[in-house]
């Protein structure tokens, strides 16, 4: 153990295990998670060379091999709880994606949710036993977040009782689905349904794309890999072009909508049914934001505790770079953010599970708010985490740029979350639509419920303010007061956006143009709303923490998170009259004090995330802090060092010398 | 030509060629640059497969091949002007790095600047003819920006008149130099010189590392590639460990410092000589910041003009995504920033060349200010560009994540600029040191010259303010007034930092602790200072623009750049009393108006950067806008599609089916 990092652990004021239990949701869950991790890590079938040393094709192949092993072992060990499967899978792929992800995460669940009992009988068991390997093909080359724009067609032919599937244009080629390029032999295809001469909008169809015996593409199918990407080397994101591909009528998923043999169409019961799934997926993405920041800050903080550089005092040994205030200012707010987002993700999943019961009873009352909120929170957290990973990477100096740090890999694996499952700006605008609607209701005196109810208070406060011009000023040492300030900032920015929209409506040709011309303000309002929710949930979580030492360190992090946000958005708080100009310098001073307070617990706080070395796969983030020896070992094993002299010397450099 | 993008070009209000001439520094320079580009692009020897389809080793090999070809052709065509060589090389490597970069950019120039005439005779011609291929080995595994901490030793042995080179620890292993791993047979090594029992600090030594006949590592030398990185696949960044490697006394570069045969040491004339080189390199990096943003915004804006998505008005065709205000708000400020940084880089190079004459006359008076400023500007521009590239990439939706967009490659190639040639935070603090020193001089009533002279005015203004409390408020429609506001903001933040430092000095144990405890404020002050310089130089450039239409569009961009910065940092401007709260909403409104004003010229403004398709290598950024067909072509050529069925199917998936 590196003595620097050992000393850090000795100096911590709390027991990191207790914090780990809180993160996992209980000691027993931590125990089981660790047990599963140990099972995977010690399993010789899951050993592999560092993926950074492999070609794209080799990385894909290694991932297929591990995915196949995983399916076998999950059955062998009888692991069937979804959370345990998730833990097992995370560990097998070291937190990264795999080629069977869409088979397991979309194809099978969609069959369960949208297939009739007869269809389940036909498709589910073969899919369960991987004779059918499926993916979910929605996105097209020209169409992403706006799914109504999809162009793929499914035209019903009653004479043969088949659907004729077509990709009528280049931009309609299915593009991006994971596992589509090489792995899958079936796809659930989203297409515009035409029957009896009418288009009925998007429906889902099971389309066989490769032969179940030879795995070769079937007639009319053009399928392949979309080529190399920033990351996701393990996944064969694919394209699919269909030319008059005929599938039986029974291959349309008909649990809700139906096409009868003669082509008569029955529409599904109008439905917010998909809202629940979307909320669940977004809560998972918020969790990903937290995990990405947790891993990145673990690596950066551990490394900063063993890296010595420059001098604070002449003649003395070079200090740990974690002692630099600027380094703390980069890393500790992100550490606090990782905790904040973890609690937000936890809250979303809990709320989702709580109201799932209501949904099954047909009570959708809480769902629209949660759905609207989840869109914004997905965008808010992924944007923050996305830039935060890079701050962590660059805080490691040059070595952060090496793949041995694992930080480039964390970034390229994470960054698609800003785009997929709803592009972030579009998501922010979805939340804004709900906020503006709620604001209008509040203006009319309607009583709002749930998390937007502050728009009522704000309305009252605004009216009160016209009487007394004395604004509410925040107490920067009090978390409850800061939560209040975030709330009022959100209220102010929702008001600004709603008024901007109102103004545009008065001068615009159409409501759509007015919306577009206010969209900068609308995104800002959503952002402030989400920021408020995060601060609020972090503060609320503290009430659940029993251990005094852990409570104390988490409270400090919550205060850091809240105050840092105030400093970063000081213009908003000044504008809303929540902060005075002299208070700004108190905020700066207080932030510096808090950084110093976090400093002795920084390593313990990342230890509490409990990432074992095998999961991090980072030379810089090693638990034992022995970075340099292992960096040298890693480099020597890398592919360019397999020969002493690279062949390009003999082919190009040596001959050149004689020509010059 | 895609009709959307054609229409964009028809609607532009100015002639982009005229703007290109301004960027290049004259019509003749544009002509010659295009000529060189055409020469390289049409040359069959420089054709190659898309590097994204190659393995790391193949990419390195292709780069060695092209570099070798390039050396031959530069001689064949007699291209010797440094700027023309730069253009030629940029084009050969498509703006990316090459394995001979350090040989050409560091090894040869260091020989010219620091070798004695006799040493030049021995080493220069062999190096010129690539018998000697060299690199510059400074950074060590444990030591980067703080070069005094380097551990490598060169101990003089008078008995044999040799230096004994050693890497005494793991952390002293040379790490990162480009071309060191496989390409070079020599390295200029920075090491602590020991002679007659005394350490004399860092000096440069020429160390043979590989055999000139077999290219195998020499005895005592451990050399290799440091392994895969985020980018720079073309470069063999390397490690070098030396165990008692003996080199002749003549291999120490002795133009300035000297070691006599008996070991007597003569120190160099104390020198700011390296300042000039550093200023030049940093001005090049500022130029890189501009180019990175120019390329990224070219790709994103062209693509946004042909991509249609969602609906503004129901029933109407999906609009170009460039019509979305949020998209404009992402891209147009970055477009303006690309122009701003281009002019800053131009100014730095011109100033450097102007005062180079003075330097050669021994007049260093202007150099410290330029040196201090260049550190901050390097950090300021690279940070902005770094995050800006990613904003451009994500504004392209999912396709930005594909290597076919070229945006991932632009990012990974650019991002090291935040770390190399001085880590950005350290650079910001260097500038801050100069600012605080200047502030103190101004406080004492000393008259400052040059760009920091505003600290005098601010001093006077502060004294005046105590009489009249009326602050100067900015006119947000007037660029000159905005420049003034940026200046006063910088003055305010320099004052805040200086006072914070003063306060810490009163309570800290040491000046070094006080510095560290003020460093957040110091970085902010530097940042504000650099921002002021950028706005000022952009505004100043407008005076040089003759053409009315071009002047008009550039003025709009300058206003956009300045106002966007005000909006992003509104807290600072409010704090300094330069902006009133009611003005904040005028700023938002004005920004929206300007976005609408830039909109019709956006494509022409990126066309003016004049990147040909071959340089961009981006399917999304194609000049003709025909994105989708070419994306499909590109994907079909990618390596995973060389076989219809991937071997992993037969190896793992097929066997699995029978086991389940």
Interface residues (C-beta under 8 A of the other chain):
Chain A: X52 X53 X55 X56 X57 X60 X61 X64 X65 X68 X71 X72 X75 X129 X130 X131 X133 X139 X141 X142 X143 X144 X145 X146 X149 X170 X171 X173 X175 X176 X181 X182 X183 X214 X215 X216 X217 X224 X225 X226 X227 X228 X229 X230 X231 X236 X239 X307 X308 X309 X310 X311 X312 X313 X314 X318 X323 X324 X325 X326 X327 X329 X330 X386 X387 X390 X394 X397 X398 X400 X401 X402 X403 X404 X408 X412 X415 X416 X418 X419 X420 X423 X424 X425 X426 X429 X496 X500 X510 X512 X513 X515 X516 X517 X518 X519 X520 X521 X523 X569 X570 X571 X572 X573 X574 X575 X581 X584 X585 X588 X591 X592 X628 X629 X631 X632 X634 X635 X636 X637 X638 X639 X640 X641 X644 X645 X646 X647 X648 X649 X651 X652 X653 X654 X655 X656 X657 X659 X660
Chain B: X52 X53 X55 X56 X57 X60 X61 X64 X65 X68 X71 X72 X75 X129 X130 X131 X133 X139 X141 X142 X143 X144 X145 X146 X149 X170 X171 X173 X175 X176 X181 X182 X183 X214 X215 X216 X217 X224 X225 X226 X227 X228 X229 X230 X231 X236 X239 X307 X308 X309 X310 X311 X312 X313 X314 X318 X323 X324 X325 X326 X327 X329 X330 X386 X387 X390 X394 X397 X398 X400 X401 X402 X403 X404 X408 X412 X415 X416 X418 X419 X420 X423 X424 X425 X426 X429 X496 X500 X510 X512 X513 X515 X516 X517 X518 X519 X520 X521 X523 X569 X570 X571 X572 X573 X574 X575 X581 X584 X585 X588 X591 X592 X628 X629 X631 X632 X634 X635 X636 X637 X638 X639 X640 X641 X644 X645 X646 X647 X648 X649 X651 X652 X653 X654 X655 X656 X657 X659 X660
